[in-house]
Amino acid sequence: MIAVEAEYSARLGPARYQGLRPTCMAFAVSDLNALVNSTDHLSVDFLCHHAANLAHDWQPADGFSADDVLAAAREPGQPSEAGYPYDETSAVRPRTVPPAGLGPLFTAVPHARDLDVDEVIQRVRAGQAVGLVLAVTESFYYPAAGIVHFEHEVVPDLYHALIGVGVGTHVASGELHMLLRNSWGAAWGTGGHAWISEQHLKLHFNEGFVF
């Protein structure tokens, strides 16, 4: 059980679902872009198209780097998700040129990159949603009672982008935990969110950024 200190997942709306496509970074950045612009969900596939154009020789099985996705969120930005909906089944969708006239494009510029774990925790505790990238463990796939079990071993060469949206303390262990928003739909964890220990976070942390 987690004693919650700060939790503001509702600001970002319901957790979204990326399907089997490797689009976690685009989902995380889309949600953060929508949050800073105080608007509804923004088009992930529009962002993926422009991030793919920025990447060198992007292929349908490829994911997206933080650099390319953040650059695409800065310019040209994103229209609403309703105007250009995400297709969870089409790996080649980023190669499709979106139609013109999709409405206003919302932009965002990260004002901090390469945050360390302590900085991430500090910002989340202060009420900022923070993007982060973690190495994936087997336990990450199956949160138990809304908590990801600590595990040393990782799935080789697999990283995942999420958003930190809360902090709390495990009642039994006294260890700090962070609430993560995923893009694997509401069935993952509790409504698409799960708590992860500071120990797990520090061991498997790769990158943090904030708008």
C-alpha positions in Angstrom: 0.0 0.0 0.0 1.2 3.5 -0.9 0.7 6.6 1.3 0.3 9.2 -1.4 2.1 12.5 -1.0 1.3 14.0 -4.4 -0.7 12.6 -7.3 -2.1 14.4 -10.3 -2.6 11.8 -13.0 -6.1 13.2 -13.7 -4.6 16.3 -15.3 -3.6 14.2 -18.3 -6.9 12.5 -18.8 -7.4 8.7 -19.2 -4.3 6.6 -20.0 -3.9 6.0 -23.7 -3.1 2.8 -25.7 -0.3 2.5 -28.1 -1.0 -1.0 -29.2 2.0 -3.0 -30.5 3.6 -0.1 -32.2 6.9 1.3 -30.7 5.5 4.7 -30.1 5.9 5.2 -26.3 8.0 8.3 -26.7 5.5 9.9 -29.0 2.7 9.2 -26.5 4.7 10.6 -23.5 5.6 13.8 -25.4 2.0 14.2 -26.7 0.6 14.0 -23.3 3.1 16.5 -21.9 2.5 18.8 -24.9 -1.3 18.7 -24.3 -0.8 19.3 -20.5 1.4 22.5 -21.0 -1.1 23.8 -23.6 -4.2 23.0 -21.4 -5.8 21.1 -24.3 -7.3 17.7 -25.0 -5.2 14.8 -26.4 -3.0 15.6 -29.3 -2.3 13.6 -32.5 0.4 11.0 -31.8 0.5 9.9 -35.5 1.0 13.5 -36.7 4.0 13.7 -34.3 5.3 10.3 -35.4 5.2 11.4 -39.1 7.4 14.4 -38.4 9.7 12.5 -36.0 10.2 9.9 -38.7 11.1 12.5 -41.2 13.8 13.8 -38.8 15.2 10.4 -38.2 17.9 8.9 -40.4 16.4 6.1 -42.6 13.4 5.4 -40.3 11.8 2.0 -40.8 8.3 0.8 -39.7 9.7 -1.4 -37.0 11.8 1.4 -35.5 10.9 3.4 -32.4 11.5 7.1 -32.1 14.4 8.9 -30.3 13.7 11.6 -27.7 15.6 14.1 -29.8 13.4 13.5 -32.9 10.1 13.5 -31.1 10.9 16.6 -29.0 12.1 18.4 -32.1 8.8 17.5 -33.9 6.8 18.7 -30.9 8.6 22.0 -31.1 8.2 22.4 -34.9 5.6 21.9 -36.4 3.8 20.8 -33.2 0.6 18.7 -33.1 -3.1 19.1 -34.0 -5.8 17.5 -31.9 -6.1 13.7 -31.7 -9.7 13.9 -33.0 -8.5 15.6 -36.2 -5.9 12.9 -37.0 -6.5 9.8 -34.9 -3.9 7.2 -33.9 -4.0 3.9 -35.8 -2.7 1.3 -33.4 -2.5 -1.4 -36.1 -0.5 0.4 -38.8 3.3 0.3 -38.4 3.7 2.3 -41.7 1.4 5.1 -40.6 4.3 7.5 -39.9 5.1 7.4 -43.6 1.7 8.7 -44.5 1.6 12.4 -45.1 -1.2 13.9 -42.8 -3.8 16.0 -44.6 -3.6 19.8 -44.5 -6.0 22.0 -42.5 -6.0 20.0 -39.3 -6.5 23.0 -37.2 -4.2 24.8 -34.8 -0.8 23.1 -34.0 0.2 23.0 -30.4 3.9 23.3 -29.7 6.1 22.7 -26.7 9.8 23.1 -25.9 11.5 21.1 -23.2 13.2 23.5 -20.7 15.1 20.7 -19.0 16.8 17.6 -20.4 19.1 15.0 -18.9 17.5 15.2 -15.5 18.9 12.8 -12.9 16.6 10.7 -10.7 16.8 13.1 -7.7 15.8 16.0 -10.0 12.9 14.0 -11.4 11.6 13.1 -7.9 11.9 16.7 -6.8 10.0 18.1 -9.8 7.2 15.5 -9.5 6.9 16.1 -5.8 6.6 19.9 -6.7 3.7 19.1 -9.1 5.4 18.8 -12.5 4.7 15.9 -14.8 8.1 14.6 -16.0 8.9 12.5 -19.0 11.3 9.6 -18.3 12.8 6.6 -20.0 13.5 3.4 -18.1 15.0 0.0 -19.0 12.3 -2.6 -19.0 12.2 -5.5 -16.6 9.9 -8.6 -16.8 8.1 -7.3 -13.7 7.3 -4.1 -15.4 4.8 -5.9 -17.6 2.8 -7.2 -14.7 2.3 -4.7 -11.8 0.9 -6.4 -8.7 -1.7 -4.4 -6.8 -0.7 -1.4 -8.7 3.1 -1.7 -7.9 5.9 -2.8 -10.1 8.0 -5.4 -8.3 11.7 -4.5 -8.0 13.9 -6.5 -10.2 17.6 -6.3 -11.2 17.5 -8.1 -14.6 16.3 -6.2 -17.6 15.0 -7.2 -21.0 18.0 -6.6 -23.2 18.1 -3.4 -25.3 14.5 -2.5 -24.4 13.6 1.0 -23.1 10.3 2.6 -22.5 9.1 6.2 -22.1 6.5 7.1 -19.4 5.4 10.1 -17.4 5.9 10.6 -13.6 2.7 11.9 -12.1 3.0 11.3 -8.4 5.1 10.4 -5.4 4.3 8.4 -2.2 5.7 6.1 0.4 5.3 2.4 0.7 3.6 1.9 4.1 5.4 -1.4 4.9 8.9 -0.6 3.7 9.0 3.2 4.0 10.6 3.5 0.6 9.7 6.3 -1.7 7.7 5.3 -4.8 6.8 7.2 -8.0 3.5 6.9 -9.8 4.0 6.3 -13.6 1.6 6.9 -16.4 2.0 4.4 -19.1 0.6 4.2 -22.7 -0.5 0.5 -22.5 -4.1 1.3 -21.8 -6.2 1.1 -18.7 -5.6 -2.6 -18.1 -2.0 -2.0 -17.1 -1.6 -1.4 -13.4 -4.4 0.6 -12.0 -6.1 2.5 -14.8 -2.9 2.6 -16.8 -0.8 3.8 -13.9 1.5 2.0 -11.5 3.9 2.8 -8.6 7.6 2.0 -8.9 10.2 2.1 -6.1 13.0 4.6 -5.9 15.4 1.7 -5.9 14.0 0.4 -9.2 13.9 3.9 -10.6 17.6 4.6 -9.8 18.8 1.2 -11.1 16.9 1.4 -14.4 16.7 5.1 -15.2 17.9 6.3 -18.5 16.7 9.9 -19.1 14.3 12.5 -17.8 12.9 15.7 -19.4 10.3 18.3 -18.6 8.4 21.0 -20.5 
